[in-house]
Amino acid sequence: MIYELRVYHCMPGRLPDLNRRFDTITLKLWQKHGIRQVGFWTVLIGENNQALYYLLEWTDLAERERVWNAFMKDPDWLQAREETEKNGPLVARVSNTILAPTSYSKLK
């Protein structure tokens, strides 16, 4: 397994809207496409409390490319994203890192 750490750095004040979109729209579409989430986090104490962190699980890079690209082209996703960003973008920038577990990692 490999893991993808994504960090969405939100526009000021838009983190609640991003959380709502994941909770009510995005996760259902991920289920449709077979995207497996490990977890989501927000910052309780730290430098930036306007970021959403989440971890995805993939079998390999080929699965990630195939499944993620299909999701990004899904007309339901494109429409939902457009509707939820009528008042402007939710995310200023995205950080993306692909991680490989160590031999001693609890997650393998």
N, C-alpha and C positions, 0 to 999 in steps of 0.2 A: 504494500500500500504506500501511496504518497499522500501528502496533505497539502492543501492550499490555504494559506493564511491571507485573507483579504481584509483590508482596513478601508472603510469609507469615511473620509473626512468630510463632514457635513457642512453645508452652508449654515451660517449663524441662525440658530433657532429652528432648524429643519430636522433635527434628529428625531423628534416625536413623529413627524410625518414619515420618515424613512422606516422607523420601527413599525408603524401602522401598516405600511405597504408590505413589508416582509410578513407580518403576522396575518394579514387578510388576503394577500394576492400572491406574492412571490413564492412562498413555501408550497402552495398548491401547484403552481406551475413547475417548481422543481420536482415535486413528486411525480408529476406527469412525465417528466424527462429523465427521471432516475438520478437526480442530483442528491447526494447524501451529505447532510450537514452533521458535523460533530458537535457544534455549539456556537452560540452567539454571546458576545459580551459588550458591555458599555463600561466606561471608565468611572469608577467610584471615587478613587483618589489618584491623581496624576496630573500631567501637564495639560491634557486636552479632554474635556468631558463632552465634546461635540463629535465623537468618533464612534463608529460601530465596528467591532472586530468580529470576524467569524471564520470558522475552520470547516473546510470541505474535505471529504475523503474520496480518493480516486484509486482505482486498481493500478493505473499507469497513465502516462502522459497521453497516449493515444485515446484512451477513454475520455480523459478530460477534454481534449480538443474536440472530439466528436460530439459529446453530450453538451458541453458548454456552447459550442457554435450553434447547435440545433435550438437550444434555449434562447440564445440571443436573436435568432431569426423568427421565433415563434410570434405569429401575428397577435395572439392574446397578450403576450408580454409587451410587445411594441405599443399596443393600444393602452394597456394599463400604465405603462411608464409615461406615455404622453399625457394621459388623464391626470395622473398624480403629480405631474410637473407643470400643470396649467399656470400656477402662480410662481413659476421659476424652478430652477434645478434644486434637487435635494442634496446632491453631493458635489463638492468642489473638486475633489480628486480621489483617486483610488490607488492604494498601495497593494501590490500583489506579490506574494512569495510562495514558491513551491518548496515544500519541506520533505526530507526523507528521514524517517525515524532512525535513531541510533540503535545499536544492539541491546541496549539496556532500557529503552523506552517502554513505558506501559502501553502506549499505542504503537502497533507494528503495522 
